[in-house]
Amino acid sequence: MRNPTNPLNQNIVMKTHVVVLAVSILAVGCGLGEKAERIKEMAEAAEERLAAGDSAGALGAFLGGGEAVQPVDFRKLKELLPENLEDLPRENATGEKSSMMGLGTSKAEGRYRAEGQSGGIDVSILDFGSMRGITMMGFGWAMVDIDTESENGYERTVKYEGHPAYVKYESGSDWSRGEMSVMVADRFVVTAKGNNVTDEAIRKALDRVDIDELEDMKDVGVGEAPPETPDLADFTPPTIPQQQTRPSDEGGESAEPTTMADMFNQMNDGQKIDPIDFRELKEMLPGELPGMARINAEGEKGGTMGIVQSSATGTYQVEGDRRTQVVVRIKDMGTLKGAMVMGGYPWLMMQTDKESDTGFERTTTYKGNPAFESYSTKGRPSGKIQTVVAQRFAVEVEGQGVEWELIKGALDQIDLESLAARKDEGVAPAG
């Protein structure tokens, strides 16, 4: 359970209050009728959760229409994308799901192009998921009536199979661009965008998406709690001090700024952390990988302005092929332990799951530790996996010209339990 006195959570409470109040006022001021009443009800539900001390839940409930909503898996959305659009084959299909603090959305997108032609169409399906309660706020056309024309084109709001929709098209002597979007069940938005194609082709692209099947998904994930994620307070400091006062020799206070080391020690709950000797980290590197010899192992310990870290790095190659290699790195974040996100691991603050025809990118767990994976087969295969151990150590494996199984297999060779057991080494009160 989150500590409501934590400055990070107080900030959430403040932002939640602001969002609830601002959107409610805007809804009434814009004369949205039934939508305004709905937003007011959502705001009241959020206020109840705020009163109960559930600040993050209040924001999620408000944005989700009064209750938690988890987005449809993007793989289900990808199934609704057409394989081709008349003379335009599908070049690629991608999907992703992103979430932070329990607020998640998912999206699938298909790219359609014909070889040798300059024109093309992109079709996307977006599930607002836990933000479905304010879909109309993200699309201005859903709140107003539009009907404009010029010599170059038109823009208007319309109905598409009974759903609110928006269409825009412009063209010149040797160019054209347009888009058409439809909102389904106040939760999904399907959009077709085209360049150097006719407006009819864009409309037909939208026709290829099964809107009825999408509408049948409107209750998927409603009422479901978000998946468990690391508490942000575990990886980010509650505050980042800018300047502090220190006692002067005369007994008063001076305005001398704290050192960088002092600030990071404060983020570490007032602890100073002396990193493990890099020579000991080097001993944890694999001696070899399947089909690859270790050609180098190096380490270092150091830093600047009192910010000290240590690391060991092993490089592995296939004999006679310098372009095919794997690099394994073990880091003791040392002074930066309390600010892992600032130390190069921003994925700790969110959940991501992306996939395309040529690769993936996702946050996950590895042997109980938060982890990030990415891999691409486009061009020369490449990928990496990172994991954070005991909120202090980071282990990374990067590969070029190798299969994903080899990259992940390299991480399997590192004893993470032994690394976690050393989380308190070198830790002492600062001062």
C-alpha positions as CSV (number, residue, x, y, z in Angstrom):
1,M,0.0,0.0,0.0
2,R,1.3,3.4,-0.8
3,N,2.3,5.8,2.0
4,P,0.0,8.9,1.6
5,T,2.6,11.1,3.3
6,N,5.2,10.2,0.6
7,P,5.9,13.3,-1.5
8,L,5.6,11.2,-4.6
9,N,2.0,10.1,-3.6
10,Q,1.1,13.6,-2.5
11,N,2.0,14.8,-6.0
12,I,-0.3,12.1,-7.4
13,V,-3.1,13.4,-5.2
14,M,-2.6,17.0,-6.3
15,K,-2.5,16.1,-10.0
16,T,-5.6,13.9,-9.6
17,H,-7.6,16.7,-8.0
18,V,-6.5,19.1,-10.7
19,V,-7.4,16.7,-13.5
20,V,-10.8,15.9,-12.0
21,L,-11.7,19.5,-11.4
22,A,-10.4,20.8,-14.7
23,V,-12.1,18.2,-16.9
24,S,-15.4,18.5,-15.0
25,I,-15.4,22.3,-15.4
26,L,-14.5,22.0,-19.1
27,A,-17.3,19.4,-19.7
28,V,-19.9,21.7,-18.2
29,G,-18.6,24.8,-19.9
30,C,-18.6,23.1,-23.3
31,G,-22.2,22.1,-23.0
32,L,-21.7,18.4,-23.5
33,G,-25.1,17.5,-22.1
34,E,-25.1,13.8,-21.2
35,K,-21.3,13.5,-21.5
36,A,-21.0,16.4,-19.0
37,E,-23.2,14.5,-16.6
38,R,-21.2,11.3,-17.1
39,I,-17.9,13.2,-16.4
40,K,-19.4,14.6,-13.2
41,E,-20.3,11.1,-12.1
42,M,-16.8,9.9,-12.9
43,A,-15.4,12.8,-10.9
44,E,-17.5,12.0,-7.9
45,A,-16.3,8.3,-8.0
46,A,-12.7,9.6,-8.1
47,E,-13.3,11.9,-5.2
48,E,-14.6,8.9,-3.1
49,R,-11.4,7.1,-3.7
50,L,-9.3,10.1,-2.9
51,A,-11.2,10.4,0.4
52,A,-10.2,6.8,1.1
53,G,-6.6,7.5,0.4
54,D,-6.4,5.7,-2.9
55,S,-4.9,8.5,-5.0
56,A,-3.6,6.3,-7.9
57,G,-6.9,4.4,-7.9
58,A,-8.8,7.6,-8.0
59,L,-7.0,8.8,-11.1
60,G,-7.5,5.4,-12.8
61,A,-11.2,5.3,-11.9
62,F,-11.8,8.8,-13.2
63,L,-10.0,8.2,-16.5
64,G,-11.6,4.7,-16.8
65,G,-15.2,6.0,-16.5
66,G,-15.6,5.2,-12.9
67,E,-13.9,1.8,-12.7
68,A,-10.7,0.1,-13.5
69,V,-10.3,-1.0,-17.1
70,Q,-7.5,-3.1,-18.6
71,P,-7.0,-2.7,-22.4
72,V,-7.5,-5.5,-24.9
73,D,-4.3,-7.4,-25.7
74,F,-2.9,-5.7,-28.8
75,R,-2.6,-9.2,-30.4
76,K,-6.4,-9.4,-30.5
77,L,-6.5,-6.0,-32.1
78,K,-3.9,-7.0,-34.7
79,E,-6.3,-9.9,-35.8
80,L,-8.8,-7.2,-36.9
81,L,-6.3,-5.6,-39.3
82,P,-6.9,-6.7,-43.0
83,E,-4.1,-8.7,-44.7
84,N,-4.3,-6.4,-47.7
85,L,-6.2,-3.4,-49.1
86,E,-7.2,-4.2,-52.7
87,D,-3.9,-3.5,-54.5
88,L,-2.0,-2.5,-51.4
89,P,-0.4,-5.5,-49.6
90,R,0.4,-5.2,-45.9
91,E,4.0,-4.2,-45.4
92,N,4.1,-4.6,-41.6
93,A,1.9,-5.0,-38.6
94,T,2.8,-3.7,-35.2
95,G,1.2,-3.7,-31.8
96,E,1.9,-2.3,-28.4
97,K,0.5,-2.1,-24.9
98,S,1.8,0.6,-22.5
99,S,0.9,1.3,-18.9
100,M,2.1,3.4,-16.0
101,M,0.7,3.5,-12.5
102,G,-2.1,1.2,-13.6
103,L,-3.2,3.4,-16.5
104,G,-2.9,1.4,-19.8
105,T,-3.7,1.6,-23.5
106,S,-3.1,-0.7,-26.4
107,K,-2.8,-0.2,-30.1
108,A,-2.4,-2.2,-33.4
109,E,-1.3,-0.7,-36.7
110,G,-0.9,-2.0,-40.2
111,R,1.1,-0.3,-42.9
112,Y,0.0,-0.9,-46.5
113,R,2.2,-0.1,-49.5
114,A,2.7,-1.3,-53.0
115,E,6.2,-1.7,-54.4
116,G,7.1,1.1,-56.8
117,Q,4.1,3.3,-55.7
118,S,4.5,6.5,-53.7
119,G,1.0,6.2,-52.0
120,G,0.0,4.1,-49.1
121,I,-2.4,3.8,-46.2
122,D,-1.9,3.2,-42.5
123,V,-4.7,1.6,-40.4
124,S,-4.7,1.7,-36.6
125,I,-6.9,0.5,-33.8
126,L,-6.5,2.1,-30.4
127,D,-8.0,0.9,-27.2
128,F,-8.1,3.7,-24.6
129,G,-8.5,1.0,-21.9
130,S,-8.1,2.6,-18.5
131,M,-8.5,6.0,-20.1
132,R,-11.7,5.2,-21.9
133,G,-13.7,7.6,-19.7
134,I,-12.3,10.6,-21.4
135,T,-11.9,9.4,-25.0
136,M,-13.8,12.4,-26.2
137,M,-11.3,14.7,-24.6
138,G,-8.5,13.2,-26.8
139,F,-10.4,13.8,-30.0
140,G,-11.7,17.3,-30.5
141,W,-14.0,16.3,-33.3
142,A,-16.0,14.0,-30.9
143,M,-17.1,17.1,-29.0
144,V,-18.2,19.4,-31.9
145,D,-19.8,19.4,-35.3
146,I,-17.6,20.2,-38.2
147,D,-18.4,20.8,-41.8
148,T,-16.0,22.8,-43.9
149,E,-15.0,22.8,-47.6
150,S,-12.4,24.5,-49.7
151,E,-11.0,24.2,-53.2
152,N,-8.4,21.8,-51.9
153,G,-10.6,19.5,-49.9
154,Y,-13.0,19.1,-46.9
155,E,-13.3,18.3,-43.2
156,R,-16.4,17.1,-41.5
157,T,-17.9,15.0,-38.7
158,V,-20.2,12.2,-39.8
159,K,-21.8,9.0,-38.7
160,Y,-20.2,5.7,-39.7
161,E,-22.3,2.6,-39.1
162,G,-24.0,4.5,-36.3
163,H,-20.8,5.6,-34.6
164,P,-19.4,9.1,-34.4
165,A,-16.7,9.6,-37.1
166,Y,-14.4,12.2,-38.6
167,V,-13.1,12.6,-42.2
168,K,-10.6,15.0,-43.7
169,Y,-9.2,15.1,-47.2
170,E,-7.0,17.5,-49.1
171,S,-5.4,17.3,-52.6
172,G,-3.3,19.2,-55.0
173,S,-2.0,18.8,-58.6
174,D,0.4,16.0,-57.6
175,W,-0.4,15.1,-54.0
176,S,-3.2,14.1,-51.7
177,R,-3.6,13.2,-48.0
178,G,-6.5,12.3,-45.9
179,E,-7.8,10.4,-42.9
180,M,-11.0,8.9,-41.5
181,S,-11.6,7.9,-37.8
182,V,-14.5,6.3,-36.1
183,M,-15.1,6.0,-32.3
184,V,-16.6,2.8,-31.1
185,A,-18.3,2.3,-27.8
186,D,-16.6,5.4,-26.3
187,R,-13.5,3.2,-26.0
188,F,-11.9,2.3,-29.4
189,V,-10.8,4.6,-32.2
190,V,-10.1,3.1,-35.6
191,T,-8.2,5.4,-38.0
192,A,-7.2,5.1,-41.7
193,K,-4.7,7.6,-43.0
194,G,-3.5,7.8,-46.6
195,N,-1.1,9.7,-48.8
196,N,-1.4,9.9,-52.6
197,V,-4.6,7.8,-52.6
198,T,-8.2,8.7,-53.1
199,D,-10.6,9.4,-50.3
200,E,-12.6,6.4,-51.4
201,A,-9.6,4.2,-50.9
202,I,-9.3,5.5,-47.3
203,R,-13.0,4.8,-46.7
204,K,-12.7,1.3,-48.1
205,A,-9.7,0.7,-45.8
206,L,-11.9,1.5,-42.8
207,D,-14.6,-0.8,-44.2
208,R,-12.2,-3.7,-43.9
209,V,-12.1,-3.5,-40.1
210,D,-14.8,-5.5,-38.4
211,I,-16.4,-2.7,-36.3
212,D,-19.1,-5.0,-34.9
213,E,-16.5,-7.4,-33.5
214,L,-14.6,-4.5,-32.0
215,E,-17.8,-3.3,-30.3
216,D,-18.3,-6.7,-28.8
217,M,-15.0,-6.2,-26.9
218,K,-16.3,-3.1,-25.1
219,D,-16.5,-4.8,-21.8
220,V,-13.3,-6.7,-22.0
221,G,-11.0,-5.9,-19.0
222,V,-13.7,-3.8,-17.3
223,G,-13.4,-4.1,-13.6
224,E,-10.0,-5.9,-13.8
225,A,-7.2,-4.7,-11.5
226,P,-4.0,-3.7,-13.3
227,P,-1.1,-6.2,-13.3
228,E,1.3,-6.0,-10.4
229,T,4.2,-3.7,-11.1
230,P,7.2,-2.5,-9.1
231,D,6.3,0.4,-6.7
232,L,7.8,3.5,-8.2
233,A,9.0,4.5,-4.8
234,D,11.4,1.5,-5.0
235,F,13.3,3.0,-7.9
236,T,12.7,6.7,-7.8
237,P,13.5,9.2,-5.1
238,P,10.5,11.0,-3.5
239,T,12.2,14.3,-4.1
240,I,15.3,15.5,-5.8
241,P,16.8,18.2,-3.6
242,Q,18.2,21.2,-5.4
243,Q,19.9,23.0,-2.6
244,Q,20.3,22.6,1.2
245,T,21.7,24.7,3.9
246,R,24.6,23.6,6.1
247,P,25.8,24.8,9.5
248,S,28.6,27.3,9.1
249,D,31.7,27.5,11.3
250,E,30.0,30.3,13.3
251,G,27.1,28.1,14.2
252,G,24.6,29.6,11.8
253,E,23.5,28.3,8.4
254,S,25.1,29.0,5.1
255,A,23.5,28.7,1.6
256,E,26.2,26.5,0.3
257,P,24.6,23.9,-2.1
258,T,25.0,20.3,-1.2
259,T,27.4,18.2,-3.3
260,M,26.0,15.8,-5.9
261,A,27.1,12.9,-3.6
262,D,25.1,14.4,-0.7
263,M,22.0,14.6,-2.9
264,F,22.3,11.1,-4.1
265,N,23.0,9.8,-0.5
266,Q,19.7,11.5,0.5
267,M,18.0,9.6,-2.3
268,N,19.5,6.4,-0.8
269,D,17.7,7.0,2.5
270,G,20.7,8.8,4.0
271,Q,23.1,5.9,3.1
272,K,26.5,6.0,1.5
273,I,27.2,3.1,-0.9
274,D,30.7,2.0,-1.7
275,P,30.4,-0.2,-4.9
276,I,31.8,-3.8,-5.0
277,D,35.2,-4.1,-6.4
278,F,35.0,-4.6,-10.2
279,R,37.4,-7.5,-10.0
280,E,34.8,-9.4,-8.0
281,L,32.2,-8.6,-10.6
282,K,34.5,-9.8,-13.4
283,E,34.5,-13.2,-11.7
284,M,30.8,-13.5,-12.3
285,L,31.1,-13.1,-16.1
286,P,30.7,-16.3,-18.2
287,G,34.0,-17.8,-19.3
288,E,32.4,-18.5,-22.7
289,L,29.1,-18.6,-24.6
290,P,27.8,-21.4,-26.9
291,G,30.0,-21.1,-30.1
292,M,31.6,-17.9,-28.8
293,A,34.9,-17.3,-26.9
294,R,35.4,-14.5,-24.5
295,I,37.9,-12.2,-26.2
296,N,38.0,-9.6,-23.5
297,A,37.0,-8.9,-19.9
298,E,37.5,-5.5,-18.3
299,G,36.3,-3.6,-15.3
300,E,36.3,-0.3,-13.7
301,K,35.3,1.6,-10.5
302,G,35.0,5.3,-10.4
303,G,33.0,8.3,-10.9
304,T,32.9,12.1,-10.4
305,M,31.7,14.5,-7.7
306,G,31.3,11.6,-5.3
307,I,29.0,9.6,-7.5
308,V,30.8,6.2,-7.6
309,Q,29.9,3.0,-9.5
310,S,31.7,-0.1,-10.6
311,S,31.2,-2.5,-13.5
312,A,32.6,-5.5,-15.3
313,T,32.2,-6.2,-19.0
314,G,32.8,-9.3,-21.1
315,T,32.9,-9.4,-24.9
316,Y,32.3,-12.6,-26.8
317,Q,32.8,-13.3,-30.5
318,V,32.5,-16.1,-33.0
319,E,36.0,-16.9,-34.2
320,G,36.8,-15.1,-37.4
321,D,33.6,-13.0,-37.3
322,R,34.1,-9.7,-35.5
323,R,30.6,-8.5,-36.5
324,T,28.9,-11.3,-34.5
325,Q,29.3,-10.6,-30.9
326,V,27.7,-10.5,-27.4
327,V,28.6,-8.1,-24.7
328,V,27.7,-8.9,-21.0
329,R,27.9,-6.2,-18.4
330,I,27.4,-6.3,-14.6
331,K,27.0,-2.9,-12.8
332,D,26.9,-2.0,-9.2
333,M,25.1,1.3,-9.3
334,G,26.6,2.4,-6.0
335,T,25.7,6.0,-5.3
336,L,23.0,5.9,-8.0
337,K,21.1,3.0,-6.4
338,G,18.3,5.3,-5.2
339,A,17.8,6.8,-8.7
340,M,17.9,3.8,-11.1
341,V,15.6,5.6,-13.5
342,M,18.0,8.5,-13.8
343,G,20.8,6.0,-14.2
344,G,19.6,4.7,-17.6
345,Y,16.6,2.5,-16.8
346,P,13.5,4.6,-17.4
347,W,11.5,1.4,-18.3
348,L,11.3,0.8,-14.5
349,M,8.5,3.4,-14.4
350,M,6.2,1.8,-16.9
351,Q,5.0,-1.3,-18.6
352,T,5.6,-1.8,-22.3
353,D,4.7,-4.6,-24.7
354,K,5.4,-3.9,-28.4
355,E,5.6,-6.3,-31.3
356,S,6.0,-6.1,-35.1
357,D,6.7,-8.5,-37.9
358,T,10.4,-8.0,-37.3
359,G,10.8,-7.9,-33.5
360,F,9.6,-6.9,-30.1
361,E,10.2,-4.6,-27.1
362,R,8.7,-5.3,-23.7
363,T,9.1,-4.9,-19.9
364,T,8.9,-8.2,-18.1
365,T,10.4,-10.1,-15.1
366,Y,13.4,-12.3,-15.1
367,K,13.7,-14.7,-12.1
368,G,11.6,-12.3,-10.1
369,N,13.5,-9.2,-11.1
370,P,12.1,-6.4,-13.3
371,A,13.5,-6.6,-16.8
372,F,13.4,-5.1,-20.3
373,E,13.8,-7.1,-23.5
374,S,14.1,-5.9,-27.1
375,Y,15.0,-7.7,-30.3
376,S,14.9,-7.0,-34.1
377,T,15.5,-9.1,-37.1
378,K,15.3,-6.1,-39.5
379,G,18.6,-5.9,-41.3
380,R,21.2,-7.5,-39.1
381,P,19.6,-9.2,-36.0
382,S,20.3,-7.3,-32.7
383,G,18.8,-7.2,-29.3
384,K,19.4,-6.7,-25.6
385,I,18.0,-7.7,-22.2
386,Q,18.5,-5.7,-19.0
387,T,17.5,-6.6,-15.5
388,V,17.7,-4.8,-12.1
389,V,18.7,-7.0,-9.1
390,A,18.0,-6.0,-5.5
391,Q,17.3,-2.4,-6.5
392,R,21.1,-1.9,-6.7
393,F,22.7,-4.0,-9.5
394,A,22.0,-4.0,-13.2
395,V,22.9,-6.8,-15.5
396,E,22.8,-6.3,-19.3
397,V,23.4,-8.5,-22.3
398,E,23.6,-7.0,-25.9
399,G,24.0,-9.0,-29.0
400,Q,24.7,-8.3,-32.7
401,G,24.1,-10.9,-35.4
402,V,22.9,-13.5,-33.0
403,E,19.6,-15.3,-32.2
404,W,17.5,-14.1,-29.3
405,E,18.0,-17.4,-27.4
406,L,21.7,-16.8,-27.3
407,I,21.3,-13.4,-25.8
408,K,18.9,-14.6,-23.1
409,G,21.0,-17.7,-22.6
410,A,24.0,-15.5,-21.7
411,L,22.0,-13.9,-18.9
412,D,21.1,-17.4,-17.6
413,Q,24.8,-18.0,-16.9
414,I,25.1,-15.2,-14.4
415,D,24.3,-16.1,-10.7
416,L,21.8,-13.4,-9.9
417,E,21.0,-14.9,-6.5
418,S,24.6,-14.5,-5.4
419,L,24.6,-10.9,-6.7
420,A,21.4,-10.1,-4.8
421,A,22.9,-11.5,-1.6
422,R,25.5,-8.8,-1.7
423,K,23.0,-5.9,-1.8
424,D,24.1,-4.6,1.7
425,E,27.8,-4.7,1.1
426,G,29.5,-1.3,1.3
427,V,26.4,0.3,2.7
428,A,26.9,2.7,5.6
429,P,25.2,5.8,7.1
430,A,26.3,9.0,5.2
431,G,28.1,11.7,7.0
